[in-house]
Amino acid sequence: PFAEAYDALDPNGNITIKWDIISWTPDGYVATVTMFNFQQYRHIQAPGWTLGWTWAKKEVIWSMVGSQTTEQGDCSKYKGNVPHCCKKTPTVVDLLPGTPYNQQIANCCKGGVINAWAQDPAGAVSSFQVSVGAAGTTNKTVRVPKNFTLLAPGPGYTCSPAKVVRPTKFLTADKRRVTQALMTWNVTCTYSQFLAQKTPTCCVSLSSFYNDTIVGCPTCACGCQNKTAGSCVNSKTPHLASVVSPPGKTDLTPLVQCTSHMCPIRIHWHVKLNYKEYWRVKVTITNFNYRMNYTQWNLVMQHPNFDNLTQIFSFNYKSLTPYDGFNDTAMLWGVKFYNDFLSQAGPLGNVQSELLFRKDQSTFTFEKGWAFPRRIYFNGDNCVMPPPDAYPWLPNDGYQSTMSLLQALTTALLSFIVLLAYA
């Protein structure tokens, strides 16, 4: 899993959970728990994160601010004040937007949504406060929790053991005084697409102005259509809405439109126009998933001409430079309130943009598939590319000119033979 979690385009990407004890109580402590999403382009979308752990001793949670546990557990031995949660393995979720202010702390209450670091650094943090009882009341007697788990909202993350680190320092609002946590520990969680789902989640199709061939996503790129009911939905099914969304049912499993590729998401790269000093590409993202609206979506694309990207229409752009001095990787995402929301499958289930590149005459060519991307990610997941030998190729001018020369020689030879015959 750890080898699978390594991403060459975001080698330092992880979610770090920082647990800061800020005060002692008669039977434990109050801590602020903060989750930092240090991943450049992978975010946590609705219905949001779920955090779990196992207490080292017989700790309970007296109260929480900014989040809550999903179950209280058995608190029958407590009389008078009853704890918020008595489970040995609590499961914590974020509170929803609109939570009363007296139940909030900074960076809480976003329904568990955490944005990607490169896309929205301010929104890449989530926090809550927890008051823990039946715990130690000094640095020597406190025991760190074990077996941290993070769902976001499905599987995919593997979390390290908690490690006690140097206490976090905080700057007061007037920036004139520094305070520090009484004790701090960190947990690092890394993502593996292999652990998250058994099949890919997106694929890439290609086309160009110089070739009539449209190269579709590879067949069965995200699994194959089987004969069991419900594996996919025909877009022409009558009463489609009732089939797709049964009342009150929430299911994260993709319910996709029946296609040859069976992917929830398809990215299409079309080489559109060729100018003297520029060339132009159209990128279209289509959602075939009837169960998912993708909010705060993003694309990561690799192509050697991104170092000469001149203009992009209706998407945001940021250069990602995983290799020093070699700018071939771009992150694209929607413009807020315009196209940052990719609707579920249907007539509105697509977004598109165009990219204008300046030609570098030393490297630019339409030959051998150079104009097509090397790699594409959607929401941090690697998309299935068509095989290189299927890419749209330039019409073979050399073959045509060779044929023309052969025809000319044949005509000349026939003329010569005719002249000899009449001589």
N, C-alpha and C positions, 0 to 999 in steps of 0.2 A: 504493500500500500504506500509506503513512504517513497519508493522509487516512482510509482505511478503519480504521486502528488507533485513531483517536480515539474515546473512549467518553465521552459527555456525563455519564453517571452516575458515572464514575470517571476524571476528566480527567487525573489525575496517576499513574494506574496503570501500572506497568512492572516488569520484573525487572532489577535492577541487579547486575551481576557485578563484584565488587571484588577486585583482584589486588594483594596486599600482599607485597612482598619483605621478609622478616624477617631474612635473614642471607646473607652472601656465602660461596661455596665456592671451592676452587682453580680450577674451570673454569666457574663460573656462580653460581647462587643457589638458596635455598629460599624458596618463596612459599606463602602461605595464600590460597586462592581461596574467596570467599564469595559465595553467591547470595542476594539479598534479594528476596522476592516482595512488592513494594509495591502489588500489586493488591488492592483491597478484597474482591472476591468471586470471583476466578478462581484456581483452584489447579492444581497438577500432580498428577495421580493416577497410580496404578500403570498400566503398568510403569515410570513415572518419567521423569525428564529425561535427555537425552543432550546433552553439550556438546562442540563441536568448534571448531577454529581452525587456522590455517596459520602455521607458524613463519616469522619474518622472515629467519632465517639458517639454520644447519645444526644447530639445537638438538636435543638428545635429552632424554628423561625418564629420570633415573637410578632414581628410586623415587617411590612415591606412598603417602600415608596417608589412609584414609577414602574412597578411590575407586580406580578402575583404568581403563586403556585397554582397548578391546575387541580391539585387535590389537597385537602387538609390532612388526611390520614387520621390515625387513632390518637386523639388527645384526651381520652377519658380519665387519665390519672391526674389531670390538672383541674383544680377547683378554683373558682373565682375567675382570674384572667385566663383565657384559653388562647394558646398560641395560634398563629396564622397557619402553621404547618408543622406536623410532628412526624412526617415520613422520613425514613432513613435515606431514601433516594428522592429528594424533591425534584419536581419539574417546573421550571420557571418560564413564563411568557411575558412579553411586553404588554403594557396597557395600550388601549386604543386612543387615537386622536380624539380630543374633546373631553378627556378625563378632567375632573375638577382640579383646579390649581393646587389645592392643599394636598393632593395625592401625587403631585408631580415633582420631579427634580430635573435638572438640565439634561438634555439629550435623551429623554424618555418619551414614551407614549406615542410611538410612531407605528404601532401595530406590528412591531418586529422587523420593519423594513430598514435595511442599512445599505446606503449607496456605495458605489465603488470609489476608491480613493482618488483616481485620476479624474473621474467624472464629477464628483461633488465631495471634496474633502470635509466640508462642514457637516454633511449628512452621512459621513462614513463612521459615525460614532453612536453608540447606544449605551445608556447607563441606568442603573437602579440602585436603591439603597436597601440594605437588609439588616435587621437587628437580630442577632443570634444569641440564644440562651443555652444553658447547660453546657457551656464551652469553657475554655480557659480564659483567664482574665489578665494574663501577662504573656509576653513574647515567648516565655519558656513553656507555658502550659497549653497554649493554643495549638491545635493540630490542623494541618491543611486538609481540605476535602480531597477525595480521590475520585478516579474514574469519571472525569469530565466528559460529557457528550454534548454535541452541538448539531441540531437539525436545522436546515436552512432552506426551505421548510422540510425537505426530504433528507435522505442520507448523503454522504459524500465527504464529511469532515472527520478527521481523526485527530484527537486532542492529546497533547503531551501530559505527563504528570505535572502537578503544580510545583513551581520552584520558587522558594523564598528569595527575594531580590532586595536590592537597596531600597529603602522606603521612598515613595514618591514625594516630590516637593511640590507645593502649591503656592501660587502667587496670589495675594489678596487683590480685591477689586481695585484698590487705589495704587497697586503696583509698588507699594513701599515696604511690604513685609512678606516674608516667606515662611510658610508653615510646612510641616511634613507629616506623612502618615506614621502611625505607631508601628505598623508592620505591613509589608506588601508581598504578595506572591503573584506570579504570572503563569498563565496557561497559554500554550500556542497551538492553534488548530489549523491544519493544512487540508486542502481540498484535493480529491482524486475523482476525476470524471468516471473512472472505471468503477469506483465504489458507489457513485451516485446513481448510475443506471447501467443496465447491461447492454443497452443499445444506444447508438448516437442519437442526438436530439436535433441535428440540422444537417443540411446538405447544400451543395453548390451546383448551379447550372450555368452554362456559358453560351454566348453567341457573339456575332460580330457583323459589321456592315459588309465585310469582304467575302463572306461565305454564307450560303443559305442554310447551312447546318445549324440546328439548335441542339447543343449537347445538354441533355437532361441530367438530373441527378442519377447516380448509379441505381439500378434496380435493387430493391430491398435494402437501400442504404441504412434505414433505421428499423429494419425488421420486415418481415413478409406478411402479407395479408393471409390470414388462415380462415378456415371455414367456420370457426366458432362465432356465434353472434356477438356483435359489439366490438370486434377488433378494429373496425373503421366504419365510417358513415358515408353513404353516397350523398353528394351535395344536392341531388335531385329528389331525395327522400321526401315524400309528402309529410306535412306536420313536423318539419325538421326540429323546431324548437322544443317540442315535447319529448323528442327522442334524446336530444342532446343534454338538456338540463332538467332532470326530474326535480320537482319542488323540494327544497330543503336539503338536497344532496350536495355535499362538498367532497370532491374526489380530485386528487392531484395527478392521477394517472392520465396521460394524454388521451383524448378521444379525437382521432385525426380523421380528416377527409380521406376517402379511399383514393390513393395514388399509386403509381408504380414504385415510388421510393418510400412511402409510408412515414415520412418525417414530419414532425410538428412545424418545423421552420425550413423554408428554402430561401437561399440568397442567390439572386441572379446577377451576373456580371456581364454587361453588354458593351462591347467596344463600338461606340456609336459613330464617331466622326474623326476624320483625319485632316488637320490643317497643316500649313507649311511649318509652323513652329510649335504647334500644340496638337494634342489629341484628347479625345473626350470619352468618358465612360459613364454609363448609367447603371446604378446599383438599385435593385429592388428587393425588399424583404417581404416575403409572403407568409402569413400565419395560417397553417392548416389545422390548428388545434382548436377544437370547439370548446374546450374547458378552460382556456387561459387567455386573459388579456395581459400582454407584457408591458409593464410600466417601467420606465427608466431603462429601457433596453439599450444594448450597445453592441457594436461590431468591432472586431480587431482584424485588420487586413495586412498582409505582407505582400509588397510589390516593390521592386527596385526603383521605380520612378516616384515613390512618395517623397523623396528628397527634393523633387521639383513640382510638388503639388501647388498649383497657382490659385485655384479657386474651387470652393465647394458650395453647392447650392442646397439650402434647407436642412443640412445636418451640421452639428458641431464637430470640430476636428481637434485632435491633440496628437502630437508626435510621441510615440513610445520608442525609446532608444535602448533596447536590451543589449546592444553591442556599441561600445564607444565609437563615436565618429561615423557610424553607419546607419543612416536614417532610412530604413525600409519598412517600418511598421507604424501603422496609423490606427488610432482609436476614433471611431465615429459614433455619435449618438444623436438622439432627436432634440429638436428645439423645444424648449418648455412651452406648454400650452398649445403647441402646434402639431408636432408629430413625435413626441416622446412617449406616446401611448399607442401601442400596436394592438389593435382590436383583434378579438378572436376570429376564427375562420368565418368567411363570408365576404360580401362585396366590399366592406371597409377594412378587411384584414390585410392591408399592405401599406408600406411606406416606401418612398423612393427618393433618390437624389442623383445629382450628376457631379462628376469630378472632372476638372480641367487640369491636365498635366502639360508642363513645358517639356519639349523634347530635348534630351541630351544626345546630340548627334553621334557621340562616340559609342553609345550603348543602345539607342532606340532602334527597334525593329518590330515588324509584325510577324516575323518568321518564327517557326518552331514554338508557337504558343507563348512567346515572351510577353505579350500584352495582357496575359491573364494572371490572376493572383497566385501566389505560392501557397498561401494558407489563409483560412478565414475562421474566426471564432465568433459565435453568437452567445452573448451573456456568459462568456468565459469557457464555453464548451467548443471543442475542436469540431469543425464541420467536415463531412465526408466530401472529398473532391472527386471529380471524374478522373479516370485514368488518363495520363498525359497523351497517350496515342489516340485518344478520342477528341482532343481539342480541335476547334475549327482551324484549318490550315489555310495559308494563302494559296490562291490559285497558282498552279505551277507554270509560270511564264516560260521557264527554261524548256519545259517539255513542249510547249506550243511552238516556240521559236525553232526548236530542233525539228519538229514536224514540218514547219514551213520551209526550212532549208532542204529537207529531204524531198518535199514535194517539188521544189524548184529544180533540184538536181534530176529528179525523175522526168520532169517536163522537158528539161534541156536534152536529156539522153534520148527520149522518145522523138523529139524534133530532129536530133542528129541522125537517128535510125531512119526516119522518114526521108530526110534529105539524101542519105546514102541509097535508099531504095529507088529514088527518082533520078539519081545521078547516072 
